[in-house]
Amino acid sequence: MKHLFNTVGCIAVVLALFGVFLPLLPTTPFLLLASACFVRGSPRLHNWLRTNRLFGGYLRDYEDGRGIPLRAKVVVLLLMWGSLGWSMTRVPGVALVAMLAAIGVGVTIYLVRFVPTMRR
């Protein structure tokens, strides 16, 4: 089972790296998935992810309950809604537009209401 968790975690890290450069591919959910997998599969890989120069700070703050900086929340919401808005003008059908809007509203509610805002 540990091998499965480590494999899924590694795939999630690769997808998170792609998400840094591709605007419609999210980074954070893949990092959280990788972290959850590595906790169960490999403490060494989990420690590597938490101490990573690129992702470690945000991941540690989130996992330790300190939350996300206000600036990061604003950037995430602006980029997400910009990408969703662009996508909604390109997809055919009302059902797909409604699905994208529902996902956006759900993520927005989660970020605003349930993820603590870090105070520095």
Backbone as XML, in Angstrom:
<?xml version="1.0"?>
<chain id="A" units="angstrom">
  <residue number="1" name="MET">
    <atom name="N" x="0.823" y="-1.201" z="0.000"/>
    <atom name="CA" x="0.000" y="0.000" z="0.000"/>
    <atom name="C" x="0.869" y="1.269" z="0.000"/>
  </residue>
  <residue number="2" name="LYS">
    <atom name="N" x="2.029" y="1.196" z="0.679"/>
    <atom name="CA" x="2.911" y="2.357" z="0.731"/>
    <atom name="C" x="3.395" y="2.738" z="-0.667"/>
  </residue>
  <residue number="3" name="HIS">
    <atom name="N" x="3.647" y="1.732" z="-1.497"/>
    <atom name="CA" x="4.105" y="2.015" z="-2.862"/>
    <atom name="C" x="3.037" y="2.764" z="-3.655"/>
  </residue>
  <residue number="4" name="LEU">
    <atom name="N" x="1.785" y="2.387" z="-3.448"/>
    <atom name="CA" x="0.684" y="3.071" z="-4.136"/>
    <atom name="C" x="0.604" y="4.540" z="-3.685"/>
  </residue>
  <residue number="5" name="PHE">
    <atom name="N" x="0.680" y="4.771" z="-2.380"/>
    <atom name="CA" x="0.648" y="6.147" z="-1.872"/>
    <atom name="C" x="1.822" y="6.970" z="-2.417"/>
  </residue>
  <residue number="6" name="ASN">
    <atom name="N" x="3.008" y="6.366" z="-2.437"/>
    <atom name="CA" x="4.178" y="7.094" z="-2.939"/>
    <atom name="C" x="4.073" y="7.377" z="-4.435"/>
  </residue>
  <residue number="7" name="THR">
    <atom name="N" x="3.534" y="6.427" z="-5.195"/>
    <atom name="CA" x="3.367" y="6.630" z="-6.641"/>
    <atom name="C" x="2.366" y="7.750" z="-6.910"/>
  </residue>
  <residue number="8" name="VAL">
    <atom name="N" x="1.223" y="7.700" z="-6.246"/>
    <atom name="CA" x="0.211" y="8.751" z="-6.426"/>
    <atom name="C" x="0.774" y="10.096" z="-5.968"/>
  </residue>
  <residue number="9" name="GLY">
    <atom name="N" x="1.522" y="10.113" z="-4.874"/>
    <atom name="CA" x="2.135" y="11.346" z="-4.387"/>
    <atom name="C" x="3.117" y="11.932" z="-5.387"/>
  </residue>
  <residue number="10" name="CYS">
    <atom name="N" x="3.939" y="11.083" z="-5.996"/>
    <atom name="CA" x="4.907" y="11.567" z="-6.992"/>
    <atom name="C" x="4.203" y="12.117" z="-8.231"/>
  </residue>
  <residue number="11" name="ILE">
    <atom name="N" x="3.160" y="11.434" z="-8.676"/>
    <atom name="CA" x="2.379" y="11.929" z="-9.825"/>
    <atom name="C" x="1.755" y="13.279" z="-9.475"/>
  </residue>
  <residue number="12" name="ALA">
    <atom name="N" x="1.249" y="13.415" z="-8.257"/>
    <atom name="CA" x="0.637" y="14.676" z="-7.826"/>
    <atom name="C" x="1.668" y="15.806" z="-7.786"/>
  </residue>
  <residue number="13" name="VAL">
    <atom name="N" x="2.896" y="15.509" z="-7.375"/>
    <atom name="CA" x="3.945" y="16.538" z="-7.362"/>
    <atom name="C" x="4.248" y="16.997" z="-8.784"/>
  </residue>
  <residue number="14" name="VAL">
    <atom name="N" x="4.341" y="16.044" z="-9.718"/>
    <atom name="CA" x="4.603" y="16.402" z="-11.119"/>
    <atom name="C" x="3.465" y="17.268" z="-11.660"/>
  </residue>
  <residue number="15" name="LEU">
    <atom name="N" x="2.218" y="16.898" z="-11.377"/>
    <atom name="CA" x="1.079" y="17.696" z="-11.834"/>
    <atom name="C" x="1.083" y="19.086" z="-11.183"/>
  </residue>
  <residue number="16" name="ALA">
    <atom name="N" x="1.500" y="19.163" z="-9.925"/>
    <atom name="CA" x="1.598" y="20.463" z="-9.249"/>
    <atom name="C" x="2.656" y="21.332" z="-9.926"/>
  </residue>
  <residue number="17" name="LEU">
    <atom name="N" x="3.765" y="20.730" z="-10.318"/>
    <atom name="CA" x="4.800" y="21.489" z="-11.029"/>
    <atom name="C" x="4.282" y="22.005" z="-12.366"/>
  </residue>
  <residue number="18" name="PHE">
    <atom name="N" x="3.541" y="21.177" z="-13.080"/>
    <atom name="CA" x="2.930" y="21.637" z="-14.333"/>
    <atom name="C" x="1.954" y="22.775" z="-14.055"/>
  </residue>
  <residue number="19" name="GLY">
    <atom name="N" x="1.242" y="22.693" z="-12.924"/>
    <atom name="CA" x="0.261" y="23.710" z="-12.565"/>
    <atom name="C" x="0.879" y="25.074" z="-12.306"/>
  </residue>
  <residue number="20" name="VAL">
    <atom name="N" x="2.166" y="25.098" z="-11.976"/>
    <atom name="CA" x="2.839" y="26.381" z="-11.777"/>
    <atom name="C" x="2.888" y="27.140" z="-13.106"/>
  </residue>
  <residue number="21" name="PHE">
    <atom name="N" x="3.035" y="26.406" z="-14.207"/>
    <atom name="CA" x="3.228" y="27.033" z="-15.510"/>
    <atom name="C" x="1.980" y="27.039" z="-16.390"/>
  </residue>
  <residue number="22" name="LEU">
    <atom name="N" x="1.047" y="26.137" z="-16.130"/>
    <atom name="CA" x="-0.182" y="26.063" z="-16.927"/>
    <atom name="C" x="-1.333" y="26.673" z="-16.142"/>
  </residue>
  <residue number="23" name="PRO">
    <atom name="N" x="-1.949" y="27.726" z="-16.662"/>
    <atom name="CA" x="-2.933" y="28.475" z="-15.872"/>
    <atom name="C" x="-4.195" y="27.698" z="-15.506"/>
  </residue>
  <residue number="24" name="LEU">
    <atom name="N" x="-4.590" y="26.711" z="-16.278"/>
    <atom name="CA" x="-5.834" y="26.016" z="-15.963"/>
    <atom name="C" x="-5.620" y="24.770" z="-15.106"/>
  </residue>
  <residue number="25" name="LEU">
    <atom name="N" x="-4.376" y="24.436" z="-14.808"/>
    <atom name="CA" x="-4.078" y="23.276" z="-13.974"/>
    <atom name="C" x="-3.742" y="23.774" z="-12.568"/>
  </residue>
  <residue number="26" name="PRO">
    <atom name="N" x="-4.533" y="23.383" z="-11.561"/>
    <atom name="CA" x="-4.297" y="23.911" z="-10.220"/>
    <atom name="C" x="-3.066" y="23.272" z="-9.564"/>
  </residue>
  <residue number="27" name="THR">
    <atom name="N" x="-2.371" y="24.036" z="-8.778"/>
    <atom name="CA" x="-1.177" y="23.546" z="-8.088"/>
    <atom name="C" x="-1.505" y="23.046" z="-6.690"/>
  </residue>
  <residue number="28" name="THR">
    <atom name="N" x="-2.236" y="23.836" z="-5.938"/>
    <atom name="CA" x="-2.465" y="23.541" z="-4.523"/>
    <atom name="C" x="-3.150" y="22.207" z="-4.257"/>
  </residue>
  <residue number="29" name="PRO">
    <atom name="N" x="-4.232" y="21.852" z="-4.961"/>
    <atom name="CA" x="-4.854" y="20.554" z="-4.661"/>
    <atom name="C" x="-3.908" y="19.380" z="-4.877"/>
  </residue>
  <residue number="30" name="PHE">
    <atom name="N" x="-3.051" y="19.478" z="-5.897"/>
    <atom name="CA" x="-2.109" y="18.397" z="-6.143"/>
    <atom name="C" x="-1.039" y="18.336" z="-5.054"/>
  </residue>
  <residue number="31" name="LEU">
    <atom name="N" x="-0.627" y="19.495" z="-4.546"/>
    <atom name="CA" x="0.337" y="19.494" z="-3.440"/>
    <atom name="C" x="-0.272" y="18.891" z="-2.182"/>
  </residue>
  <residue number="32" name="LEU">
    <atom name="N" x="-1.523" y="19.247" z="-1.906"/>
    <atom name="CA" x="-2.188" y="18.682" z="-0.730"/>
    <atom name="C" x="-2.374" y="17.181" z="-0.865"/>
  </residue>
  <residue number="33" name="LEU">
    <atom name="N" x="-2.709" y="16.731" z="-2.083"/>
    <atom name="CA" x="-2.834" y="15.292" z="-2.329"/>
    <atom name="C" x="-1.487" y="14.607" z="-2.142"/>
  </residue>
  <residue number="34" name="ALA">
    <atom name="N" x="-0.428" y="15.187" z="-2.690"/>
    <atom name="CA" x="0.904" y="14.603" z="-2.539"/>
    <atom name="C" x="1.291" y="14.515" z="-1.063"/>
  </residue>
  <residue number="35" name="SER">
    <atom name="N" x="1.028" y="15.576" z="-0.325"/>
    <atom name="CA" x="1.366" y="15.582" z="1.094"/>
    <atom name="C" x="0.603" y="14.499" z="1.847"/>
  </residue>
  <residue number="36" name="ALA">
    <atom name="N" x="-0.691" y="14.373" z="1.559"/>
    <atom name="CA" x="-1.507" y="13.347" z="2.224"/>
    <atom name="C" x="-1.005" y="11.947" z="1.878"/>
  </residue>
  <residue number="37" name="CYS">
    <atom name="N" x="-0.614" y="11.744" z="0.638"/>
    <atom name="CA" x="-0.093" y="10.431" z="0.226"/>
    <atom name="C" x="1.250" y="10.145" z="0.897"/>
  </residue>
  <residue number="38" name="PHE">
    <atom name="N" x="2.129" y="11.146" z="0.929"/>
    <atom name="CA" x="3.456" y="10.935" z="1.512"/>
    <atom name="C" x="3.388" y="10.719" z="3.013"/>
  </residue>
  <residue number="39" name="VAL">
    <atom name="N" x="2.413" y="11.319" z="3.696"/>
    <atom name="CA" x="2.251" y="11.070" z="5.131"/>
    <atom name="C" x="2.019" y="9.588" z="5.370"/>
  </residue>
  <residue number="40" name="ARG">
    <atom name="N" x="1.244" y="8.962" z="4.500"/>
    <atom name="CA" x="0.920" y="7.546" z="4.653"/>
    <atom name="C" x="1.961" y="6.624" z="4.033"/>
  </residue>
  <residue number="41" name="GLY">
    <atom name="N" x="2.726" y="7.145" z="3.054"/>
    <atom name="CA" x="3.640" y="6.268" z="2.327"/>
    <atom name="C" x="5.101" y="6.416" z="2.683"/>
  </residue>
  <residue number="42" name="SER">
    <atom name="N" x="5.565" y="7.638" z="2.935"/>
    <atom name="CA" x="6.985" y="7.843" z="3.167"/>
    <atom name="C" x="7.228" y="9.134" z="3.954"/>
  </residue>
  <residue number="43" name="PRO">
    <atom name="N" x="7.583" y="8.995" z="5.229"/>
    <atom name="CA" x="7.904" y="10.189" z="6.009"/>
    <atom name="C" x="9.055" y="10.999" z="5.386"/>
  </residue>
  <residue number="44" name="ARG">
    <atom name="N" x="9.991" y="10.323" z="4.740"/>
    <atom name="CA" x="11.115" y="11.017" z="4.116"/>
    <atom name="C" x="10.631" y="11.909" z="2.972"/>
  </residue>
  <residue number="45" name="LEU">
    <atom name="N" x="9.741" y="11.395" z="2.113"/>
    <atom name="CA" x="9.200" y="12.200" z="1.016"/>
    <atom name="C" x="8.314" y="13.331" z="1.545"/>
  </residue>
  <residue number="46" name="HIS">
    <atom name="N" x="7.564" y="13.057" z="2.601"/>
    <atom name="CA" x="6.728" y="14.100" z="3.194"/>
    <atom name="C" x="7.598" y="15.221" z="3.751"/>
  </residue>
  <residue number="47" name="ASN">
    <atom name="N" x="8.679" y="14.864" z="4.419"/>
    <atom name="CA" x="9.605" y="15.865" z="4.938"/>
    <atom name="C" x="10.241" y="16.656" z="3.785"/>
  </residue>
  <residue number="48" name="TRP">
    <atom name="N" x="10.598" y="15.965" z="2.702"/>
    <atom name="CA" x="11.170" y="16.654" z="1.540"/>
    <atom name="C" x="10.185" y="17.682" z="0.985"/>
  </residue>
  <residue number="49" name="LEU">
    <atom name="N" x="8.909" y="17.289" z="0.888"/>
    <atom name="CA" x="7.903" y="18.200" z="0.349"/>
    <atom name="C" x="7.705" y="19.403" z="1.273"/>
  </residue>
  <residue number="50" name="ARG">
    <atom name="N" x="7.668" y="19.163" z="2.580"/>
    <atom name="CA" x="7.471" y="20.261" z="3.544"/>
    <atom name="C" x="8.660" y="21.211" z="3.614"/>
  </residue>
  <residue number="51" name="THR">
    <atom name="N" x="9.848" y="20.725" z="3.296"/>
    <atom name="CA" x="11.041" y="21.578" z="3.352"/>
    <atom name="C" x="11.468" y="22.054" z="1.964"/>
  </residue>
  <residue number="52" name="ASN">
    <atom name="N" x="10.673" y="21.761" z="0.952"/>
    <atom name="CA" x="10.989" y="22.178" z="-0.405"/>
    <atom name="C" x="11.025" y="23.696" z="-0.504"/>
  </residue>
  <residue number="53" name="ARG">
    <atom name="N" x="12.007" y="24.212" z="-1.213"/>
    <atom name="CA" x="12.188" y="25.661" z="-1.327"/>
    <atom name="C" x="11.003" y="26.328" z="-2.024"/>
  </residue>
  <residue number="54" name="LEU">
    <atom name="N" x="10.417" y="25.655" z="-3.011"/>
    <atom name="CA" x="9.333" y="26.249" z="-3.790"/>
    <atom name="C" x="7.973" y="26.121" z="-3.102"/>
  </residue>
  <residue number="55" name="PHE">
    <atom name="N" x="7.658" y="24.942" z="-2.591"/>
    <atom name="CA" x="6.321" y="24.672" z="-2.063"/>
    <atom name="C" x="6.261" y="24.590" z="-0.539"/>
  </residue>
  <residue number="56" name="GLY">
    <atom name="N" x="7.384" y="24.352" z="0.105"/>
    <atom name="CA" x="7.401" y="24.001" z="1.520"/>
    <atom name="C" x="6.742" y="24.989" z="2.449"/>
  </residue>
  <residue number="57" name="GLY">
    <atom name="N" x="7.022" y="26.276" z="2.262"/>
    <atom name="CA" x="6.476" y="27.280" z="3.183"/>
    <atom name="C" x="4.963" y="27.297" z="3.218"/>
  </residue>
  <residue number="58" name="TYR">
    <atom name="N" x="4.348" y="27.349" z="2.042"/>
    <atom name="CA" x="2.880" y="27.372" z="1.994"/>
    <atom name="C" x="2.288" y="26.082" z="2.537"/>
  </residue>
  <residue number="59" name="LEU">
    <atom name="N" x="2.911" y="24.960" z="2.209"/>
    <atom name="CA" x="2.397" y="23.671" z="2.665"/>
    <atom name="C" x="2.509" y="23.547" z="4.180"/>
  </residue>
  <residue number="60" name="ARG">
    <atom name="N" x="3.647" y="23.941" z="4.738"/>
    <atom name="CA" x="3.813" y="23.888" z="6.200"/>
    <atom name="C" x="2.796" y="24.776" z="6.902"/>
  </residue>
  <residue number="61" name="ASP">
    <atom name="N" x="2.635" y="25.996" z="6.411"/>
    <atom name="CA" x="1.676" y="26.912" z="7.033"/>
    <atom name="C" x="0.265" y="26.339" z="6.995"/>
  </residue>
  <residue number="62" name="TYR">
    <atom name="N" x="-0.121" y="25.749" z="5.878"/>
    <atom name="CA" x="-1.469" y="25.197" z="5.746"/>
    <atom name="C" x="-1.641" y="23.986" z="6.663"/>
  </residue>
  <residue number="63" name="GLU">
    <atom name="N" x="-0.677" y="23.057" z="6.606"/>
    <atom name="CA" x="-0.800" y="21.832" z="7.405"/>
    <atom name="C" x="-0.729" y="22.101" z="8.905"/>
  </residue>
  <residue number="64" name="ASP">
    <atom name="N" x="0.021" y="23.121" z="9.294"/>
    <atom name="CA" x="0.150" y="23.439" z="10.717"/>
    <atom name="C" x="-0.982" y="24.329" z="11.222"/>
  </residue>
  <residue number="65" name="GLY">
    <atom name="N" x="-1.957" y="24.636" z="10.371"/>
    <atom name="CA" x="-3.137" y="25.384" z="10.785"/>
    <atom name="C" x="-2.978" y="26.891" z="10.800"/>
  </residue>
  <residue number="66" name="ARG">
    <atom name="N" x="-1.854" y="27.400" z="10.273"/>
    <atom name="CA" x="-1.659" y="28.852" z="10.261"/>
    <atom name="C" x="-2.397" y="29.507" z="9.099"/>
  </residue>
  <residue number="67" name="GLY">
    <atom name="N" x="-2.735" y="28.753" z="8.072"/>
    <atom name="CA" x="-3.514" y="29.287" z="6.967"/>
    <atom name="C" x="-2.687" y="29.735" z="5.787"/>
  </residue>
  <residue number="68" name="ILE">
    <atom name="N" x="-3.292" y="30.634" z="5.014"/>
    <atom name="CA" x="-2.705" y="31.133" z="3.773"/>
    <atom name="C" x="-2.643" y="32.653" z="3.874"/>
  </residue>
  <residue number="69" name="PRO">
    <atom name="N" x="-1.542" y="33.266" z="3.408"/>
    <atom name="CA" x="-1.469" y="34.737" z="3.431"/>
    <atom name="C" x="-2.593" y="35.362" z="2.598"/>
  </residue>
  <residue number="70" name="LEU">
    <atom name="N" x="-3.053" y="36.522" z="3.027"/>
    <atom name="CA" x="-4.136" y="37.219" z="2.331"/>
    <atom name="C" x="-3.792" y="37.448" z="0.860"/>
  </residue>
  <residue number="71" name="ARG">
    <atom name="N" x="-2.566" y="37.856" z="0.598"/>
    <atom name="CA" x="-2.155" y="38.111" z="-0.790"/>
    <atom name="C" x="-2.289" y="36.850" z="-1.642"/>
  </residue>
  <residue number="72" name="ALA">
    <atom name="N" x="-1.904" y="35.697" z="-1.096"/>
    <atom name="CA" x="-2.013" y="34.435" z="-1.830"/>
    <atom name="C" x="-3.479" y="34.101" z="-2.111"/>
  </residue>
  <residue number="73" name="LYS">
    <atom name="N" x="-4.350" y="34.345" z="-1.135"/>
    <atom name="CA" x="-5.777" y="34.094" z="-1.352"/>
    <atom name="C" x="-6.321" y="34.961" z="-2.481"/>
  </residue>
  <residue number="74" name="VAL">
    <atom name="N" x="-5.958" y="36.230" z="-2.466"/>
    <atom name="CA" x="-6.440" y="37.147" z="-3.500"/>
    <atom name="C" x="-5.932" y="36.718" z="-4.870"/>
  </residue>
  <residue number="75" name="VAL">
    <atom name="N" x="-4.648" y="36.375" z="-4.959"/>
    <atom name="CA" x="-4.077" y="35.952" z="-6.238"/>
    <atom name="C" x="-4.747" y="34.676" z="-6.726"/>
  </residue>
  <residue number="76" name="VAL">
    <atom name="N" x="-4.940" y="33.718" z="-5.825"/>
    <atom name="CA" x="-5.589" y="32.454" z="-6.200"/>
    <atom name="C" x="-6.995" y="32.718" z="-6.736"/>
  </residue>
  <residue number="77" name="LEU">
    <atom name="N" x="-7.763" y="33.532" z="-6.025"/>
    <atom name="CA" x="-9.137" y="33.798" z="-6.451"/>
    <atom name="C" x="-9.185" y="34.560" z="-7.775"/>
  </residue>
  <residue number="78" name="LEU">
    <atom name="N" x="-8.304" y="35.534" z="-7.950"/>
    <atom name="CA" x="-8.282" y="36.278" z="-9.218"/>
    <atom name="C" x="-7.900" y="35.379" z="-10.393"/>
  </residue>
  <residue number="79" name="LEU">
    <atom name="N" x="-6.858" y="34.581" z="-10.217"/>
    <atom name="CA" x="-6.438" y="33.682" z="-11.301"/>
    <atom name="C" x="-7.498" y="32.611" z="-11.581"/>
  </residue>
  <residue number="80" name="MET">
    <atom name="N" x="-8.077" y="32.063" z="-10.505"/>
    <atom name="CA" x="-9.086" y="31.026" z="-10.692"/>
    <atom name="C" x="-10.298" y="31.574" z="-11.440"/>
  </residue>
  <residue number="81" name="TRP">
    <atom name="N" x="-10.814" y="32.731" z="-10.993"/>
    <atom name="CA" x="-12.003" y="33.278" z="-11.640"/>
    <atom name="C" x="-11.688" y="33.783" z="-13.045"/>
  </residue>
  <residue number="82" name="GLY">
    <atom name="N" x="-10.480" y="34.278" z="-13.259"/>
    <atom name="CA" x="-10.083" y="34.657" z="-14.616"/>
    <atom name="C" x="-10.054" y="33.459" z="-15.549"/>
  </residue>
  <residue number="83" name="SER">
    <atom name="N" x="-9.457" y="32.362" z="-15.083"/>
    <atom name="CA" x="-9.408" y="31.134" z="-15.881"/>
    <atom name="C" x="-10.796" y="30.552" z="-16.100"/>
  </residue>
  <residue number="84" name="LEU">
    <atom name="N" x="-11.593" y="30.534" z="-15.031"/>
    <atom name="CA" x="-12.955" y="30.005" z="-15.163"/>
    <atom name="C" x="-13.793" y="30.871" z="-16.093"/>
  </residue>
  <residue number="85" name="GLY">
    <atom name="N" x="-13.664" y="32.188" z="-15.963"/>
    <atom name="CA" x="-14.419" y="33.085" z="-16.842"/>
    <atom name="C" x="-14.057" y="32.882" z="-18.296"/>
  </residue>
  <residue number="86" name="TRP">
    <atom name="N" x="-12.762" y="32.762" z="-18.569"/>
    <atom name="CA" x="-12.315" y="32.515" z="-19.939"/>
    <atom name="C" x="-12.846" y="31.168" z="-20.435"/>
  </residue>
  <residue number="87" name="SER">
    <atom name="N" x="-12.772" y="30.156" z="-19.573"/>
    <atom name="CA" x="-13.259" y="28.822" z="-19.951"/>
    <atom name="C" x="-14.764" y="28.824" z="-20.205"/>
  </residue>
  <residue number="88" name="MET">
    <atom name="N" x="-15.498" y="29.571" z="-19.376"/>
    <atom name="CA" x="-16.958" y="29.598" z="-19.526"/>
    <atom name="C" x="-17.383" y="30.222" z="-20.857"/>
  </residue>
  <residue number="89" name="THR">
    <atom name="N" x="-16.562" y="31.101" z="-21.397"/>
    <atom name="CA" x="-16.912" y="31.689" z="-22.693"/>
    <atom name="C" x="-16.568" y="30.754" z="-23.846"/>
  </residue>
  <residue number="90" name="ARG">
    <atom name="N" x="-15.794" y="29.713" z="-23.578"/>
    <atom name="CA" x="-15.328" y="28.812" z="-24.629"/>
    <atom name="C" x="-16.036" y="27.460" z="-24.673"/>
  </residue>
  <residue number="91" name="VAL">
    <atom name="N" x="-16.638" y="27.039" z="-23.559"/>
    <atom name="CA" x="-17.243" y="25.703" z="-23.531"/>
    <atom name="C" x="-18.668" y="25.748" z="-24.075"/>
  </residue>
  <residue number="92" name="PRO">
    <atom name="N" x="-19.040" y="24.686" z="-24.783"/>
    <atom name="CA" x="-20.412" y="24.641" z="-25.295"/>
    <atom name="C" x="-21.374" y="24.114" z="-24.225"/>
  </residue>
  <residue number="93" name="GLY">
    <atom name="N" x="-22.526" y="24.680" z="-24.158"/>
    <atom name="CA" x="-23.570" y="24.152" z="-23.289"/>
    <atom name="C" x="-23.650" y="24.832" z="-21.940"/>
  </residue>
  <residue number="94" name="VAL">
    <atom name="N" x="-24.876" y="24.999" z="-21.516"/>
    <atom name="CA" x="-25.161" y="25.644" z="-20.240"/>
    <atom name="C" x="-24.729" y="24.753" z="-19.076"/>
  </residue>
  <residue number="95" name="ALA">
    <atom name="N" x="-24.823" y="23.438" z="-19.241"/>
    <atom name="CA" x="-24.480" y="22.515" z="-18.151"/>
    <atom name="C" x="-23.000" y="22.637" z="-17.778"/>
  </residue>
  <residue number="96" name="LEU">
    <atom name="N" x="-22.124" y="22.738" z="-18.760"/>
    <atom name="CA" x="-20.697" y="22.874" z="-18.468"/>
    <atom name="C" x="-20.380" y="24.219" z="-17.825"/>
  </residue>
  <residue number="97" name="VAL">
    <atom name="N" x="-21.035" y="25.264" z="-18.297"/>
    <atom name="CA" x="-20.840" y="26.582" z="-17.696"/>
    <atom name="C" x="-21.313" y="26.558" z="-16.241"/>
  </residue>
  <residue number="98" name="ALA">
    <atom name="N" x="-22.448" y="25.942" z="-15.984"/>
    <atom name="CA" x="-22.970" y="25.846" z="-14.616"/>
    <atom name="C" x="-22.038" y="25.027" z="-13.735"/>
  </residue>
  <residue number="99" name="MET">
    <atom name="N" x="-21.461" y="23.953" z="-14.279"/>
    <atom name="CA" x="-20.535" y="23.129" z="-13.512"/>
    <atom name="C" x="-19.273" y="23.930" z="-13.151"/>
  </residue>
  <residue number="100" name="LEU">
    <atom name="N" x="-18.726" y="24.668" z="-14.110"/>
    <atom name="CA" x="-17.552" y="25.488" z="-13.831"/>
    <atom name="C" x="-17.861" y="26.562" z="-12.784"/>
  </residue>
  <residue number="101" name="ALA">
    <atom name="N" x="-19.014" y="27.181" z="-12.912"/>
    <atom name="CA" x="-19.410" y="28.206" z="-11.941"/>
    <atom name="C" x="-19.578" y="27.589" z="-10.551"/>
  </residue>
  <residue number="102" name="ALA">
    <atom name="N" x="-20.180" y="26.417" z="-10.471"/>
    <atom name="CA" x="-20.376" y="25.751" z="-9.178"/>
    <atom name="C" x="-19.032" y="25.399" z="-8.535"/>
  </residue>
  <residue number="103" name="ILE">
    <atom name="N" x="-18.087" y="24.928" z="-9.329"/>
    <atom name="CA" x="-16.755" y="24.619" z="-8.806"/>
    <atom name="C" x="-16.103" y="25.901" z="-8.280"/>
  </residue>
  <residue number="104" name="GLY">
    <atom name="N" x="-16.197" y="26.974" z="-9.058"/>
    <atom name="CA" x="-15.620" y="28.244" z="-8.635"/>
    <atom name="C" x="-16.230" y="28.760" z="-7.349"/>
  </residue>
  <residue number="105" name="VAL">
    <atom name="N" x="-17.537" y="28.684" z="-7.243"/>
    <atom name="CA" x="-18.215" y="29.135" z="-6.016"/>
    <atom name="C" x="-17.800" y="28.269" z="-4.832"/>
  </residue>
  <residue number="106" name="GLY">
    <atom name="N" x="-17.718" y="26.954" z="-5.039"/>
    <atom name="CA" x="-17.313" y="26.054" z="-3.962"/>
    <atom name="C" x="-15.902" y="26.343" z="-3.461"/>
  </residue>
  <residue number="107" name="VAL">
    <atom name="N" x="-14.972" y="26.513" z="-4.387"/>
    <atom name="CA" x="-13.590" y="26.814" z="-4.001"/>
    <atom name="C" x="-13.508" y="28.175" z="-3.316"/>
  </residue>
  <residue number="108" name="THR">
    <atom name="N" x="-14.243" y="29.143" z="-3.819"/>
    <atom name="CA" x="-14.240" y="30.478" z="-3.213"/>
    <atom name="C" x="-14.766" y="30.424" z="-1.783"/>
  </residue>
  <residue number="109" name="ILE">
    <atom name="N" x="-15.872" y="29.747" z="-1.572"/>
    <atom name="CA" x="-16.432" y="29.617" z="-0.222"/>
    <atom name="C" x="-15.439" y="28.915" z="0.696"/>
  </residue>
  <residue number="110" name="TYR">
    <atom name="N" x="-14.821" y="27.850" z="0.208"/>
    <atom name="CA" x="-13.846" y="27.127" z="1.024"/>
    <atom name="C" x="-12.683" y="28.042" z="1.422"/>
  </residue>
  <residue number="111" name="LEU">
    <atom name="N" x="-12.119" y="28.757" z="0.464"/>
    <atom name="CA" x="-10.970" y="29.625" z="0.760"/>
    <atom name="C" x="-11.330" y="30.766" z="1.705"/>
  </residue>
  <residue number="112" name="VAL">
    <atom name="N" x="-12.475" y="31.365" z="1.477"/>
    <atom name="CA" x="-12.849" y="32.544" z="2.262"/>
    <atom name="C" x="-13.329" y="32.165" z="3.666"/>
  </residue>
  <residue number="113" name="ARG">
    <atom name="N" x="-14.108" y="31.094" z="3.769"/>
    <atom name="CA" x="-14.735" y="30.767" z="5.054"/>
    <atom name="C" x="-13.961" y="29.770" z="5.909"/>
  </residue>
  <residue number="114" name="PHE">
    <atom name="N" x="-13.283" y="28.807" z="5.265"/>
    <atom name="CA" x="-12.719" y="27.687" z="6.047"/>
    <atom name="C" x="-11.210" y="27.666" z="6.145"/>
  </residue>
  <residue number="115" name="VAL">
    <atom name="N" x="-10.509" y="28.347" z="5.282"/>
    <atom name="CA" x="-9.050" y="28.401" z="5.354"/>
    <atom name="C" x="-8.658" y="29.671" z="6.093"/>
  </residue>
  <residue number="116" name="PRO">
    <atom name="N" x="-7.948" y="29.544" z="7.201"/>
    <atom name="CA" x="-7.564" y="30.744" z="7.956"/>
    <atom name="C" x="-6.669" y="31.661" z="7.127"/>
  </residue>
  <residue number="117" name="THR">
    <atom name="N" x="-6.804" y="32.955" z="7.351"/>
    <atom name="CA" x="-5.940" y="33.941" z="6.710"/>
    <atom name="C" x="-4.785" y="34.211" z="7.663"/>
  </residue>
  <residue number="118" name="MET">
    <atom name="N" x="-3.584" y="34.014" z="7.159"/>
    <atom name="CA" x="-2.389" y="34.181" z="7.973"/>
    <atom name="C" x="-2.137" y="35.658" z="8.241"/>
  </residue>
  <residue number="119" name="ARG">
    <atom name="N" x="-1.860" y="35.980" z="9.465"/>
    <atom name="CA" x="-1.508" y="37.348" z="9.864"/>
    <atom name="C" x="-0.016" y="37.381" z="10.141"/>
  </residue>
  <residue number="120" name="ARG">
    <atom name="N" x="0.698" y="38.300" z="9.530"/>
    <atom name="CA" x="2.155" y="38.369" z="9.748"/>
    <atom name="C" x="2.470" y="39.513" z="10.670"/>
  </residue>
</chain>
